[in-house]
Amino acid sequence: MAPSHLTITTLGWEGWLSLGLVAGCFLLFARTRIAPDIVTSGAMTVLLVTGVLTPTEALAGFANPGMITVAVLYVVVTGLTETGAVGWIGQSLLGRPRTETAARLRLMLPVAALSAFLNNTPVVAVFIPAVQDWARRHRLALSRLLIPLSYASIAGGTCTLIGTSTNLIVDGLYTQRTGAEGLALFELAWIGLPVVVVVLLFVLLAGPRLLPARTAAASTFEDVRRYTTEMLVAADSPLHGKSIEAAGLRQLPGLFLVEIERDGQIMPAVSSQEVLRAGDRLIFAGIVDSVIDLHRIRGLVPATTQVFKLGGPRQDRCFVEAVLSNRCPLIGRSVREGRFRARYNAVIIALSRQGERVQRKIGDIELAPGDTLLLETRPEFVLQQRNSRDFLVVSQLGDTHPPNHARAPVAVAIVMAMVLSVATGLLSMLEAALLAAGAMVLTRCTAGRVARRAPDWQVLVVIATSFAIGAALEKTGAAALVAGSLIGLAQGQPWMSLGLVFATTALLTALATNNVAALLVFPIALDAARLMAVSPLPFVITLMVAASASFATPVGYQTNLMVYNVGGYRFGDFLRIGIPLTLLVGMLTVLLAPLIWPFRPV
């Protein structure tokens, strides 16, 4: 039965307000399109203004090491994206799936394995850009991959003591409160591996029906700009000796390899099995996004040498679209004759003319009014030419720019050093992430301006303000009241108590965070085992799994929040697939935990 002090009458207005705000937040998440950071920030503000929380308590989440670690990891990941190392991850670990189900399996297996030995937050942070690139190349719906990515990392974290911070926290409480010897590093694998299998099977079998297929609004419209561009297989290119299909050049959406020029000979209608050689000149026609993607592929360089005559490193440049006016002095002259680079300090890397392919090399094309040029240049070009009479329109394409492939090995080495320092216990996750972020900037794997814009502030604000909501639930006794009342329903039955421990912890994890839920339920679970005179170990194990099994909401676990915006998800997307998965994992845990760690009398 529940401890006697947990009665309904002990909850003051502060507790009811906290519970009401939690319910209101979930209602707004589920039924409106209000951004999650606005909702949770509003709840935190109410708790602060009404005096439920002090300013220190309300703002403590913004100084939380976990939140700061996530912010710093965004900077670390820019080192991988800016150098093109993300493409290495996609090629080496993810490969080329034949079906969408095979893609989820290829993604979830390595993520679950890595998350068993690493904190799952950096694993997800590194994989998100790799999966974005991978999905685009293989024409996969990103929204049908990112939830499986988060779920695989959560499941993998249940396999070892170091897989998630929650396991370490609960194990520390267990040894402190009972004096018993702590769990061995791989002891949790007895329950963690079955959890991984269940999560993998459920997502693979139910995913096609339950995962959402979100597409960007712009993707429903055909891009009428068909650019012509030329790329060269570099002398030291890793693509030398690979077929066109194996090199991934048949997989970029909206892009067509028109022909290959080799030793002065033109090869039209190129087969996907044609083997590339160093020095091959590849002529492509396609949409702007895929043309830019070509410049991110290691081993391909622009066919024009003009790119390498521009001042400054390539990663400091950007891609710009410009439409020629009829007043441009270069109209009627070829790109080469007009000395475009010398005049504008920009290089034409692709050209579009009324949506049709121009049947000439870019350097030989005579420029005409209305031609749309894709330029590689420096950011100052936009400011200098925006009001020029030479161009009708000048616009920078987001923050895209050519990657610095030469720094890719350095970026990978920095991430590996970060991972090893944490895995061996040399540094904490925050310390290792801070050093790795600094190393990325110092080695020029990422630029300072890119690093400053890297963090997803919406995700970080939701994480920080969620700590305030969890603190209010704990401070007012609302969380303890809910937990104690549910445990009391078991009426002294160990199996039923175990099920309620899981249900209570999973519920609180969905409302607050996994660590807060574990801290709140631990003393109640320990008291339940003591009153029934059984071993507390199955309760401790169940608590660890339940605190990590946060599949049902995006706000209950950091990795869910990290994929929430990127995948374009809605709150209900997590409920639809997460609730049945949480129930399955709960039943499995309650069934196996007492069999592996028996309810022996104490």
C-alpha positions, 0 to 999 in steps of 0.5 A: 500500500502507499505511504500514509502521508500521500493522501489527496488532502495534502495537495495544495492549490500549487499542486493542482495548478502544476497538474493543470498546467501539465494537462493544459500543455499536453492539450495544446500540444495535441490539438493546436499548432502552437510551437512547443517552446511557446507552450512550455515557456508559458507554463513556466511563466505562470509557475514563476508569476504565481510563486509556485517556483522561485526564479532560481527554480524556474530558470535552473533548466537553462543551466542544466548540464544536460541541456547545455550538453545538447546545445554544445553537441549541435556545434560538434555536429556542424564540424561533421556537416561542414567537412562532408564527414556526414556523408561518410557516416551515411555511406559506411553505416547506412548503405543503400536500402532497397525498401523503406523497411530495410532502411529502418533496419539499417538505421536502427541496428547501428544506432541501438548498438552505439547507444548501449555504450554511449549516451544516446544524445550525441548518437542522435545528434550525429545521426540526424544530419546523416539521415537527412542526407541519406533520405534525400539521396534515396528518396525516403520520407524523413519523417518515417526514419527519425522516430525510429532513430530516436526509439532505437537510441532509447532502446539501446540505452537500456542495455548497459549501465552507462547507456543512459544517465538514468541507469547510473542515477538509479544504480547510485540511489540503490547502492546508497539506500540499501548498501547492496552491491551495484549492478555490473556494467552489462547486467542490464543486457538481460532485459535490455536486449529483449527490449531492443528486439521488441522495439525493432520488431514493432517499428519494422512491422507496425511502422508502415502503418503508424509512422507519418509520411510528412513532406515539405510543402515546397516538395509538392511543386515541380522546380521549373529551373533545370540547371546544367552543371559540370563536375570532375572526378578528382585525381585522388577521388575515392569514386575512381573505380566505382560504378555510377550507381555505387557512387550514389550519382543515380540517387539524387532526386531530380538530377540526371547524368546526361553524359561523360566526357573521357579523353576527348570522347563523349559518352551519352546515355550513360549506364548506371554500371559504368565505372568512373575514372579519375579525370572524367568530366560529368555533365548533369541536368537537374534541380538546384538542391541536387546540383548543390548536393553534388558539391558535397560529394567527396571526390567530385570537384567543379569542372571549372578551374575558376572556382579555385581562383576565388579568394579565401577557403571554399567553406567561407563561400556560399551559393547564390542564384542570380538572374541576368538582366538585359542590361548586363554587359556580358549578354551575347558573350560566352562565360569564358570571353566575358571573364565573369569571375574577374568582373564579379568575383563569382564563378558560374557553376550551373546555368538554367535557361527557361527550364531547358538544358543548354547543349554546351559546356558552361564556359562556352555558353553565350549568356542571354537575358533571363538566364538563371545562374548558380554562383559560388561566391562570397557572402558580400556578393549579395549585398554588392549586387542586390541593386545592380542593373546587371541582375534582376534577382540576387538571392543567397541559398540559405546557409549552404556552401561547399564543404571542406572535405580535406578536414573531414578526417580531422572532424571524425577524429575529434568526434571519436576522441570525444566518444572515447573520453566519455566511454572510458570515464576520463571526461563527463559528457559536457566536458568532452562536448565542450572540448570537441566543439572548441576543437572543431572551431580551432581546426577550422572544421567549422566556422565561428559564424556557423557554430553560433547559428548551430543550436536549435533554440526551440528544442533547447527552450523546451528542454530547459522549461520542461525542467521547471515544470518537473520541478513544480510537480516535485516541489508541490508534491503532485508527482509524489501524490500521483505515484503513491496513489497508483502504487497503492492500488496494487494492494500488496501484490508484487507483480501488480506493484511492479506493473504500477511502478512501470506505469507510474514511471512511464507516465511521469517520464512523459509528463516531465523527464526521465531523470525526474521520474526516476528520482520521484518513483524510486523511494516509492518503489523501494518502500513497496518492496520493503512493505511486501518483504521482497527483493527491491532489485526487480523494482529497481530494474523496472524503474530503469527501463520505465524511465527510459521507455519514453516513446509516447510523447516528444517532450519526455525524452531529449532525443524525441525533442531533437527529431521533433522539429527536424521531422516535421512531426505533430504531437499525435504522431508520437502518441499513435506509435509510442503508446502501444510500444510503451505498453509492449515494453512494459509487459515485457519488462514486468514479465522478465524482470522477476524471472531474471531478478526474483522476488526472493524474500528479504 
